Amino acid sequence: MYKLFFRLVFTRMDPEEAHHLAVRWIRLAARVPVLRTFVAAALAPRYEELRTEAFGLRMHGPFGLAAGFDKNAIAIDGMSMLGFDHVEIGTVTGEPQPGNPRKRLFRLGPDRALINRMGFNNEGSLAVAARLASREAVFRTVVGVNIGKTKVVPEGEAVADYVKSTERLAAYADYLVVNVSSPNTPGLRDLQATEALRPLLSAVREAADRTVTARRVPLLVKIAPDLADEDVDAVADLAVELGLDGIIATNTTIAREGLGLTSEPNLLKETGGLSGAPLKARSLEVLRRLYARVGDRITLVGVGGIENAEDAWQRILAGATLVQGYSAFVYEGPFWGRAIHKGLAARLRTSPYATLADAVGADARKTA
């Protein structure tokens, strides 16, 4: 039914407008007690065997919503209602910004992919912090806060911009993510170089500890799939050195490998980050490389091209404690989370592993 509705309605709409419409419906459903209870019972069943702990946080399962869907923290309970075990909001910047000019979001349906050059459009850290502060949670959901650089801030002032967002948002974050890997903010990916990344992460860590004294806010960094292998290794080593809690692998790609099924060749020429199925192979490759480098010293989060339970299971075997998705949600619809959880539970039951934690990195241990 969703796929029929998608073809008849969403495909005739501008992708960004369709996104806003979907978010409004999800928010409205979550505000009606009877409806949200019914939807959650149908779409978010809990499997005891999938319970997951990552960087000291307990979650119903390993599957979360990647950053980019809920930029302004307006649909956290709605996405939990649909079965996501954690919700990562953002990317949030120090100052509000409109993002890049429209049109900036493109569907590549036959390729099961998206191209976006949104440009961190969001209401800014002050507004998002106020919304999180006043939020009355309906569901127990782990909330990650993904922060990035304000576009107009010069690269030399980037650290101060991230620190500003940290000071405003850390208190409301179950975990904090430093995003230095979007291709849609000029110069942002230059911050992935370890000489720039070290002072940035150190400053964010210090700001989080200074702002939130009652607990330690877990800190992660999100990296691009387009990094050279030696740069992936360098970021992994830096993360261990600085005592980071996690690495998210990966963001969108500027590459266009794996495309070609789309019926609109002109879409392939659009600039921006590519997400969805074509990203699957490289994201998995980066994840495996990271796990080989850091082992279980750092929690890894696998994202990029995850479409079904088998994809999620392969990320777990490759070393991911948590997995995230976004693009496939556009194509699969509201039953996607339920299918992922059901499939993961089935795979775990037929595997040689007693718990999901035992399966994390199992492929690497086999070849060691």
RARA-V567598 format. One record per residue. N is the residue number from 1. SS is DSSP state (alpha for helix, beta for strand, coil for the rest). PSI is psi in degrees with one decimal (none if undefined). OMEGA is omega in whole degrees, -180 to 180 (* if undefined). Layout:
N:SS:PSI:OMEGA  N:SS:PSI:OMEGA
//
This chain:
1:coil:-42.0:180  2:alpha:-44.4:-177  3:alpha:-35.2:176  4:alpha:-45.7:178  5:alpha:-41.2:180  6:alpha:-45.7:-179  7:alpha:-39.6:-175  8:alpha:-29.8:-173  9:coil:-62.6:-171  10:alpha:-37.0:-178  11:alpha:-16.2:178  12:alpha:-4.4:-180  13:coil:155.3:169  14:coil:133.6:-176  15:alpha:-38.4:-179  16:alpha:-39.2:178  17:alpha:-38.9:177  18:alpha:-39.3:178  19:alpha:-49.2:-179  20:alpha:-38.9:178  21:alpha:-45.0:180  22:alpha:-42.3:180  23:alpha:-40.7:179  24:alpha:-42.3:179  25:alpha:-42.4:-180  26:alpha:-43.3:178  27:alpha:-44.3:-179  28:alpha:-43.1:180  29:alpha:-38.7:-178  30:alpha:-17.8:-179  31:alpha:-11.7:-179  32:coil:109.5:-172  33:alpha:-48.9:-178  34:alpha:-43.1:-178  35:alpha:-45.2:-179  36:alpha:-33.3:177  37:alpha:-43.4:180  38:alpha:-46.5:-179  39:alpha:-44.8:-180  40:alpha:-39.3:179  41:alpha:-35.3:-178  42:alpha:-37.8:-170  43:alpha:-13.7:-177  44:coil:54.2:177  45:coil:145.7:-179  46:coil:133.3:176  47:coil:116.2:-176  48:alpha:-37.8:-176  49:alpha:-14.2:-180  50:alpha:-2.8:-180  51:coil:136.4:-169  52:beta:143.2:172  53:beta:129.5:-180  54:beta:132.7:-175  55:coil:46.4:175  56:coil:3.5:-179  57:beta:135.1:178  58:beta:133.9:-178  59:beta:156.1:179  60:coil:-26.8:-179  61:coil:-176.9:-175  62:coil:-1.7:-167  63:beta:120.9:-177  64:beta:169.2:176  65:beta:124.9:-180  66:coil:157.0:176  67:coil:151.3:179  68:coil:-29.8:-179  69:coil:-47.5:-178  70:coil:80.8:-173  71:coil:-30.1:-171  72:coil:18.0:176  73:coil:45.7:-179  74:coil:-9.2:-173  75:coil:30.1:-176  76:alpha:-51.1:-179  77:alpha:-34.2:178  78:alpha:-40.7:-180  79:alpha:-32.6:173  80:alpha:-39.5:177  81:alpha:-31.5:-179  82:coil:2.1:171  83:coil:5.6:178  84:coil:130.1:-175  85:coil:-24.4:170  86:beta:154.1:-178  87:beta:122.2:178  88:beta:112.3:-178  89:beta:165.7:178  90:beta:-170.7:15  91:beta:135.7:179  92:beta:134.7:179  93:beta:164.6:-179  94:coil:-42.0:-180  95:coil:152.0:177  96:coil:147.7:178  97:beta:148.2:-176  98:coil:-14.7:-175  99:coil:-169.6:-178  100:coil:161.6:179  101:coil:146.8:174  102:coil:153.5:4  103:coil:137.5:-170  104:coil:7.4:177  105:beta:130.7:-173  106:beta:134.0:175  107:beta:135.3:172  108:beta:75.4:-169  109:alpha:-54.7:-180  110:alpha:-27.4:177  111:alpha:-2.4:-178  112:coil:52.5:-174  113:beta:166.4:174  114:beta:148.8:167  115:beta:128.5:177  116:beta:144.6:169  117:coil:50.8:-175  118:coil:-41.8:177  119:coil:37.6:177  120:coil:46.1:173  121:coil:121.0:-179  122:beta:169.2:-175  123:coil:-4.6:179  124:coil:158.6:-172  125:alpha:-33.2:-179  126:alpha:-46.3:-179  127:alpha:-41.9:-180  128:alpha:-38.9:178  129:alpha:-41.4:179  130:alpha:-39.4:179  131:alpha:-42.7:179  132:alpha:-36.5:-179  133:alpha:-33.9:-177  134:alpha:-0.4:-176  135:coil:132.1:172  136:coil:102.6:-173  137:coil:134.7:176  138:coil:-39.8:179  139:coil:150.0:175  140:coil:100.4:-175  141:coil:132.4:173  142:beta:128.4:-177  143:beta:117.6:173  144:beta:146.5:178  145:beta:117.5:-177  146:beta:122.6:-177  147:beta:146.6:180  148:beta:-178.6:-177  149:coil:135.4:172  150:coil:133.6:-172  151:coil:-42.5:-174  152:coil:-7.7:180  153:coil:125.7:178  154:coil:153.3:-178  155:alpha:-34.5:-180  156:alpha:-16.8:180  157:alpha:11.7:-176  158:alpha:-41.7:-178  159:alpha:-45.1:180  160:alpha:-35.5:180  161:alpha:-44.1:177  162:alpha:-39.8:180  163:alpha:-40.6:178  164:alpha:-47.6:179  165:alpha:-39.3:180  166:alpha:-46.6:-179  167:alpha:-31.7:-179  168:alpha:-30.7:-168  169:alpha:-20.7:-172  170:alpha:-36.3:-177  171:alpha:-22.5:-176  172:alpha:3.6:-177  173:coil:127.8:169  174:coil:-32.4:169  175:beta:157.3:-174  176:beta:136.6:-179  177:beta:126.9:173  178:beta:114.3:-179  179:beta:111.2:177  180:coil:22.7:-168  181:coil:3.1:175  182:coil:138.7:178  183:coil:2.2:-170  184:coil:3.2:172  185:coil:116.6:-176  186:coil:130.7:176  187:coil:-6.9:-176  188:alpha:-43.5:-176  189:alpha:-16.7:175  190:alpha:-22.7:-180  191:alpha:-8.3:176  192:alpha:-18.4:176  193:coil:134.4:-170  194:alpha:-30.3:180  195:alpha:-26.7:175  196:alpha:-32.8:-175  197:alpha:-36.3:-178  198:alpha:-54.8:180  199:alpha:-31.3:179  200:alpha:-52.2:-178  201:alpha:-37.8:179  202:alpha:-41.6:-180  203:alpha:-40.4:179  204:alpha:-41.4:178  205:alpha:-46.5:180  206:alpha:-40.8:-180  207:alpha:-40.8:178  208:alpha:-42.7:-180  209:alpha:-35.5:180  210:alpha:-35.1:-176  211:alpha:-39.6:-177  212:coil:104.0:-176  213:coil:-16.4:-176  214:coil:-18.5:-179  215:coil:167.3:176  216:coil:117.8:180  217:coil:118.9:178  218:beta:139.0:-178  219:beta:129.6:179  220:beta:162.1:173  221:beta:141.7:-180  222:beta:127.1:-174  223:beta:163.9:-178  224:coil:150.9:175  225:coil:-12.4:-175  226:coil:-1.1:175  227:coil:142.1:171  228:coil:154.5:-176  229:alpha:-40.4:-180  230:alpha:-28.3:177  231:alpha:-34.1:173  232:alpha:-45.0:178  233:alpha:-40.5:-178  234:alpha:-41.2:178  235:alpha:-40.8:178  236:alpha:-45.8:180  237:alpha:-39.6:179  238:alpha:-41.0:180  239:alpha:-41.0:177  240:alpha:-44.8:-179  241:alpha:-41.9:-176  242:alpha:-5.4:-180  243:coil:32.6:176  244:coil:157.2:-179  245:coil:-21.4:-178  246:beta:164.0:174  247:beta:132.6:176  248:beta:122.8:-177  249:beta:109.1:13  250:coil:174.4:172  251:coil:-168.0:178  252:coil:168.3:-177  253:beta:150.1:173  254:coil:-6.9:177  255:coil:164.0:-180  256:coil:20.4:177  257:coil:148.3:177  258:coil:-0.8:178  259:coil:175.1:176  260:coil:-12.7:179  261:coil:-20.0:-175  262:coil:144.1:-179  263:coil:-1.5:-180  264:coil:87.5:-176  265:alpha:-28.9:-179  266:alpha:-25.6:179  267:alpha:-30.1:-179  268:alpha:-19.2:-178  269:alpha:-8.2:-178  270:coil:137.1:178  271:coil:159.5:180  272:coil:-176.1:-178  273:beta:132.1:178  274:beta:131.3:176  275:beta:171.2:180  276:beta:-162.0:-171  277:alpha:-39.7:-178  278:alpha:-16.3:-179  279:alpha:-10.1:-169  280:alpha:-51.1:-173  281:alpha:-46.2:-177  282:alpha:-39.2:179  283:alpha:-40.3:178  284:alpha:-39.1:178  285:alpha:-44.3:179  286:alpha:-41.9:178  287:alpha:-46.6:180  288:alpha:-39.1:180  289:alpha:-41.5:178  290:alpha:-45.0:-178  291:alpha:-37.4:177  292:alpha:-27.4:-177  293:alpha:-40.6:-173  294:alpha:-16.7:-178  295:coil:-135.3:-179  296:coil:16.0:179  297:coil:-24.1:-179  298:coil:140.4:177  299:beta:131.1:178  300:beta:140.7:178  301:beta:120.6:-178  302:beta:127.0:179  303:beta:147.4:-179  304:coil:100.8:177  305:coil:12.9:178  306:coil:117.6:-177  307:coil:-26.6:-173  308:coil:-179.9:-177  309:alpha:-34.2:179  310:alpha:-41.2:177  311:alpha:-44.9:179  312:alpha:-41.3:179  313:alpha:-41.0:179  314:alpha:-35.6:177  315:alpha:-38.9:179  316:alpha:-46.2:178  317:alpha:-29.1:-179  318:alpha:-10.5:175  319:coil:1.7:-179  320:coil:127.1:172  321:coil:-36.3:177  322:beta:152.9:174  323:beta:153.1:-180  324:beta:157.9:175  325:beta:165.2:177  326:coil:-60.8:-171  327:alpha:-42.8:-178  328:alpha:-23.9:177  329:alpha:-35.8:179  330:alpha:-40.5:-175  331:alpha:-29.4:-176  332:alpha:-29.9:177  333:coil:-168.3:-169  334:coil:-16.8:180  335:coil:1.8:-175  336:alpha:-48.1:-179  337:alpha:-41.6:179  338:alpha:-42.7:180  339:alpha:-40.1:179  340:alpha:-48.1:-178  341:alpha:-44.2:180  342:alpha:-43.3:-179  343:alpha:-39.8:178  344:alpha:-43.0:179  345:alpha:-40.9:179  346:alpha:-42.1:179  347:alpha:-38.8:179  348:alpha:-40.7:-179  349:alpha:-32.9:-178  350:coil:3.3:-179  351:coil:170.4:177  352:coil:7.6:-174  353:coil:134.6:-178  354:coil:-34.1:-179  355:coil:165.1:177  356:alpha:-36.3:179  357:alpha:-33.9:178  358:alpha:-27.5:-178  359:alpha:-19.3:-176  360:coil:118.6:179  361:coil:13.6:-177  362:alpha:-36.4:180  363:alpha:-40.6:-180  364:alpha:-37.1:179  365:alpha:-30.7:178  366:alpha:-34.5:-176  367:alpha:-3.1:-177  368:coil:none:*
//
